[in-house]
Structures are given as structure tokens and as C-alpha cells.
Amino acid sequence: MKDLTATQKIRYSRNILVPEIGMTGQQKLLRGRVLVVGAGGLGSPALFYLACAGVGTIGIVDGDRVELSNLQRQILYTSADLDDLKTLSAQKKLHRLNPDVCIEPYNELFTAKNGRDLVRGYDFVIEATDNFEAKFLVNDICIHAKVPFCHAGILGMFGQVMTIVPGQGACYRCVFGNIPEPDEISSTDQVGVLGVVPGALGSIQAAEAVKFLTGSGKLLLGRLLTYDALNLIFREIELPPPCCDVCRAAKLI
């Protein structure tokens, strides 16, 4: 592995002091590649902490521009960024935060057409989207491509997070079935979201990526962690074994 420079040893000194990471883990982070799908409420904190940790290459997929209503929770952006492309605004800020990190912006939506090409070449994916269609799509493509990923979802003062390593437990579709009908669901546009909820969940997603890249700790495999910010309660739900058609088609069952 490539040795860290003197400057890098200082920058990442607090990471290196953590026994579960150390110098070897930091070198793994600098060689790691993480794709973040969605640069909004969940993606913002995840991107910040991935860059701070020194993840060598970070891809950002988002086709939106910064809107005023984003600023209540999407901490990557300021009033000066209004109407800017999120991917490019994020790239500038993260580069200023840590020049070691290569930021690869993809100013497009994650779709069935481009998804497989986008995840190819990355070690880990953070699913930080804001709608069910995208969440199921990221799941299905990552399962077929056998790329590990971390899902999170938020609404109001509640959230959930789980990590999926294809072949090592249930996927998002195993747990939640199929995309719900529009009249069966609510969105943050309808019921809102407390800004700190995606902050907490996006930070957990970044931690899962760091643990995966360094091979440290226990991932949220086969477990769904729920967060109730209103009553400050975390709950862990044990998940069933893989059981969906997507896992079956990928020959993981």
C-alpha cells in the first residue's frame, strides 16, 4: 500500500488512532471508492463525512438544482448556491474540505438505463434518494451487480437504515416487497422532515461505508435500525433471510 504523506498523517491522525482503523485502515479508505446516489438531506452529511474520512474517490449522482426549501436540511448548500447544480456545488465544497479526495459528479438521475454503469467500479453505494422508485431501483441494480450498499429512508421525525451485502442477508425488496401505490404513501413534500433526522441517518450511512472499506466492526446486515427522533428511541429489527425474486434471479438464494 502507498505510504501516507506527512500532511496526511496529521489530517487523518484521529482516524489512525482508532484501533479498528489504524494506518492500514486509513490507507484502505484512501484507495476506496464510494458512490452516493442522491445529494440531498441524507447525501449531504454522508458526503461530508466520507470526504473528511479520506475516502479516495466519491461519486455523486443527482440531477437536481439547489432550491430554497432544501436549505433547512441539506447542509452541503448555502443561499449562495441557489439554482446551482447540486453535484457541482457539492464537488466544489468537498474539494475545498479535502483536496485528497477525487469527486466524480454525475449530473443525472439514477435510472434503469444508466444505473449498472454508474455502480460499476465502486466498492460501496450509499442510497440517499427521496422516493420509493429510486430506492427499489438502486436495490435491484446493486443486487444484480453484487455491489454492497446502505439504504436509509426518512419522513417527519422518523428514519430507518440498513446495509445490504448481496448474498449476506435480506435486501430492501425482501423486506419491503414492491413499490407502494402513490395513494399508499406520504412524502416529505406532504408531511415534512426534521432537518436533524437525515443528518443522523446520513452519518450512520457514512459510518457503514467506512466500516465496510476498512473491514472493521459489525455492519447492519440482516438488521433494520429505526430512529424515532420525537421520543429519542432507536430500535433494531431482525430481518428474514433473502426471499425475493431479485435475490433469486441474482442466484443469491
NUZA-353131 format. One record per residue (C-alpha): x, y, z; residue number from 1. Coordinates in Angstrom, 2 decimals, always signed. Layout:
R       px       py       pz    k
R        X        Y        Z  NUM
...
# end
This chain:
R       px       py       pz    k
R    +0.00    +0.00    +0.00    1
R    +1.09    +3.56    -0.67    2
R    +2.50    +5.32    +2.39    3
R    +0.70    +8.38    +3.73    4
R    +2.40   +11.74    +3.36    5
R    +3.38   +13.74    +6.43    6
R    +0.39   +16.03    +5.84    7
R    -1.98   +13.09    +5.52    8
R    -0.70   +11.57    +8.75    9
R    -1.68   +14.78   +10.53   10
R    -5.01   +15.21    +8.72   11
R    -6.12   +11.66    +9.47   12
R    -4.38   +11.30   +12.83   13
R    -7.64   +10.90   +14.77   14
R    -8.76    +8.15   +12.39   15
R    -5.40    +6.41   +12.68   16
R    -5.54    +6.47   +16.48   17
R    -8.75    +4.42   +16.41   18
R    -7.52    +0.81   +16.89   19
R   -10.10    -0.62   +14.49   20
R    -8.84    +1.65   +11.69   21
R    -5.18    +2.44   +12.22   22
R    -2.71    +3.22    +9.45   23
R    -3.76    +0.23    +7.36   24
R    -7.42    +1.19    +7.54   25
R    -6.65    +4.76    +6.51   26
R    -4.74    +3.50    +3.51   27
R    -7.77    +1.39    +2.58   28
R   -10.01    +4.46    +2.86   29
R    -7.75    +6.46    +0.57   30
R    -7.98    +3.67    -2.02   31
R   -11.74    +3.24    -1.52   32
R   -14.47    +4.21    -3.96   33
R   -17.98    +5.10    -2.75   34
R   -20.95    +6.18    -4.89   35
R   -23.60    +8.36    -3.23   36
R   -26.94    +8.31    -5.05   37
R   -28.75   +11.49    -4.02   38
R   -27.08   +14.65    -2.75   39
R   -29.93   +15.92    -0.57   40
R   -30.82   +15.54    +3.09   41
R   -29.20   +12.12    +3.51   42
R   -26.47   +12.56    +0.94   43
R   -25.19   +15.87    +2.34   44
R   -23.95   +14.57    +5.72   45
R   -22.82   +11.28    +4.18   46
R   -20.71   +13.15    +1.63   47
R   -19.22   +15.45    +4.26   48
R   -18.10   +12.58    +6.48   49
R   -16.83   +10.43    +3.61   50
R   -14.66   +13.31    +2.43   51
R   -13.46   +14.06    +5.96   52
R   -12.57   +10.40    +6.45   53
R   -10.42   +10.45    +3.33   54
R   -12.36    +8.09    +1.07   55
R   -10.25    +8.40    -2.06   56
R   -12.95    +8.56    -4.73   57
R   -16.53    +9.68    -4.14   58
R   -19.13    +9.65    -6.89   59
R   -22.23   +11.84    -6.61   60
R   -25.39   +11.10    -8.61   61
R   -28.08   +13.79    -8.62   62
R   -29.92   +15.63   -11.36   63
R   -31.38   +18.44    -9.26   64
R   -30.51   +22.06    -8.58   65
R   -30.37   +23.68    -5.15   66
R   -33.75   +25.07    -4.03   67
R   -34.56   +27.34    -1.11   68
R   -36.59   +24.64    +0.65   69
R   -33.52   +22.36    +0.60   70
R   -31.50   +24.57    +2.93   71
R   -33.41   +23.51    +6.07   72
R   -31.67   +20.12    +5.98   73
R   -29.24   +19.81    +3.05   74
R   -26.14   +21.06    +4.82   75
R   -23.85   +20.98    +1.80   76
R   -25.51   +24.08    +0.38   77
R   -25.99   +27.74    +1.26   78
R   -28.14   +30.58    -0.03   79
R   -25.33   +31.46    -2.44   80
R   -25.81   +28.08    -4.15   81
R   -29.48   +28.55    -5.09   82
R   -30.24   +27.22    -8.60   83
R   -26.75   +25.68    -8.90   84
R   -26.39   +22.03    -9.85   85
R   -26.12   +20.02    -6.65   86
R   -23.39   +17.77    -8.00   87
R   -21.10   +20.64    -8.98   88
R   -21.81   +22.67    -5.84   89
R   -21.03   +19.60    -3.73   90
R   -17.88   +18.89    -5.72   91
R   -16.50   +22.38    -5.06   92
R   -17.21   +22.28    -1.34   93
R   -15.86   +18.78    -0.80   94
R   -12.69   +19.56    -2.75   95
R   -12.11   +22.59    -0.54   96
R   -12.77   +20.45    +2.51   97
R   -10.30   +17.74    +1.48   98
R    -8.13   +18.07    -1.66   99
R    -7.02   +14.43    -1.24  100
R   -10.42   +13.23    -2.38  101
R   -11.41   +12.83    -6.03  102
R   -15.05   +13.83    -6.54  103
R   -16.81   +12.37    -9.57  104
R   -20.08   +14.27   -10.27  105
R   -22.86   +12.69   -12.34  106
R   -25.44   +15.36   -13.09  107
R   -28.22   +12.92   -13.94  108
R   -30.91   +10.84   -12.33  109
R   -30.16    +7.24   -11.40  110
R   -32.17    +5.18   -13.90  111
R   -32.54    +1.62   -15.15  112
R   -30.57    +2.68   -18.23  113
R   -27.51    +4.18   -16.52  114
R   -27.60    +2.55   -13.09  115
R   -25.46    -0.50   -13.81  116
R   -22.75    +1.62   -15.43  117
R   -22.82    +4.06   -12.51  118
R   -22.31    +1.45    -9.78  119
R   -19.65    -0.42   -11.75  120
R   -16.20    +0.33   -10.41  121
R   -17.35    +1.43    -6.95  122
R   -16.73    -0.59    -3.80  123
R   -19.84    +0.59    -1.95  124
R   -23.01    +2.57    -2.68  125
R   -24.94    +4.88    -0.36  126
R   -28.61    +5.01    -1.34  127
R   -29.69    +8.50    -0.29  128
R   -32.66    +9.03    -2.59  129
R   -36.02   +10.53    -1.65  130
R   -38.54    +8.29    -3.42  131
R   -39.53    +4.63    -3.47  132
R   -38.96    +4.12    -7.19  133
R   -35.31    +5.13    -6.87  134
R   -34.81    +3.11    -3.69  135
R   -36.08    -0.10    -5.28  136
R   -34.07    +0.60    -8.43  137
R   -30.80    +1.12    -6.54  138
R   -31.50    -2.07    -4.61  139
R   -32.21    -4.16    -7.70  140
R   -29.21    -2.91    -9.65  141
R   -26.80    -3.31    -6.72  142
R   -28.10    -6.83    -6.04  143
R   -27.60    -7.88    -9.67  144
R   -24.18    -6.19    -9.83  145
R   -23.29    -7.64    -6.40  146
R   -22.25    -4.23    -5.08  147
R   -22.80    -3.66    -1.32  148
R   -24.89    -0.64    -0.35  149
R   -26.53    +1.14    +2.57  150
R   -30.18    +2.23    +2.43  151
R   -31.77    +4.97    +4.51  152
R   -35.23    +6.50    +4.49  153
R   -36.68    +9.46    +6.38  154
R   -40.07   +11.06    +6.99  155
R   -41.14   +13.59    +9.57  156
R   -39.24   +12.77   +12.76  157
R   -38.54    +9.16   +11.88  158
R   -35.97    +7.27    +9.86  159
R   -34.53    +3.86    +9.11  160
R   -31.24    +2.46    +7.85  161
R   -29.90    -0.94    +6.79  162
R   -26.86    -2.27    +4.95  163
R   -27.09    -4.88    +2.21  164
R   -24.21    -7.05    +1.06  165
R   -25.60    -9.25    -1.74  166
R   -25.65   -12.86    -0.62  167
R   -25.28   -12.00    +3.06  168
R   -28.83   -11.24    +4.15  169
R   -32.12    -9.72    +3.10  170
R   -32.23    -6.89    +0.59  171
R   -34.56    -3.87    +0.52  172
R   -37.08    -5.72    -1.66  173
R   -37.02    -8.79    +0.61  174
R   -38.12    -6.52    +3.47  175
R   -40.49    -4.07    +1.77  176
R   -41.86    -6.07    -1.17  177
R   -42.85    -3.94    -4.14  178
R   -43.15    -0.23    -4.82  179
R   -46.26    +1.05    -3.00  180
R   -49.07    +2.78    -4.86  181
R   -48.98    +6.61    -4.78  182
R   -52.10    +6.81    -2.60  183
R   -50.50    +4.47    -0.03  184
R   -47.52    +6.67    +0.83  185
R   -46.58   +10.12    +2.08  186
R   -43.55   +12.19    +1.15  187
R   -41.50   +14.92    +2.81  188
R   -43.23   +17.38    +0.46  189
R   -46.50   +16.46    +2.19  190
R   -45.58   +15.87    +5.84  191
R   -42.13   +17.46    +6.11  192
R   -38.95   +16.26    +7.79  193
R   -36.98   +17.50   +10.79  194
R   -33.58   +18.54    +9.44  195
R   -31.52   +16.65   +12.01  196
R   -33.16   +13.30   +11.10  197
R   -31.41   +12.94    +7.73  198
R   -28.30   +14.31    +9.44  199
R   -28.30   +11.41   +11.89  200
R   -29.16    +8.75    +9.31  201
R   -26.76   +10.04    +6.65  202
R   -23.96   +10.00    +9.22  203
R   -24.75    +6.36   +10.00  204
R   -24.61    +5.57    +6.29  205
R   -21.15    +7.14    +6.07  206
R   -20.05    +5.09    +9.09  207
R   -21.26    +1.90    +7.40  208
R   -19.24    +2.75    +4.28  209
R   -16.12    +3.42    +6.37  210
R   -16.56    +0.15    +8.26  211
R   -17.02    -1.78    +5.03  212
R   -13.94    -0.27    +3.39  213
R   -11.74    -0.86    +6.43  214
R   -13.20    -4.24    +7.36  215
R   -13.91    -3.07   +10.89  216
R   -16.86    -3.58   +13.21  217
R   -20.25    -5.13   +12.53  218
R   -22.35    -3.89    +9.63  219
R   -26.14    -3.50    +9.74  220
R   -26.58    -6.78    +7.88  221
R   -29.85    -8.63    +8.41  222
R   -30.95    -5.80   +10.69  223
R   -33.09    -2.70   +10.19  224
R   -32.28    +0.17   +12.55  225
R   -35.16    +2.59   +13.12  226
R   -34.83    +6.07   +14.60  227
R   -37.64    +7.88   +16.40  228
R   -36.35   +11.42   +16.95  229
R   -39.58   +12.50   +18.64  230
R   -39.04   +10.15   +21.57  231
R   -35.30    +9.56   +21.01  232
R   -35.64    +5.82   +20.55  233
R   -33.53    +3.52   +18.39  234
R   -34.94    +0.09   +17.62  235
R   -33.33    -2.84   +15.85  236
R   -35.46    -5.24   +13.84  237
R   -34.06    -8.63   +12.84  238
R   -34.75    -9.34    +9.17  239
R   -35.69   -12.60    +7.43  240
R   -33.30   -14.43    +5.11  241
R   -33.24   -13.43    +1.41  242
R   -36.59   -14.31    -0.14  243
R   -37.38   -12.01    -3.09  244
R   -37.34   -12.62    -6.85  245
R   -34.43   -10.19    -7.33  246
R   -32.18   -12.14    -4.95  247
R   -33.36   -15.36    -6.60  248
R   -32.59   -14.05   -10.09  249
R   -29.13   -12.99    -8.93  250
R   -28.64   -16.56    -7.66  251
R   -28.23   -15.40    -4.08  252
R   -30.87   -17.78    -2.70  253
# end
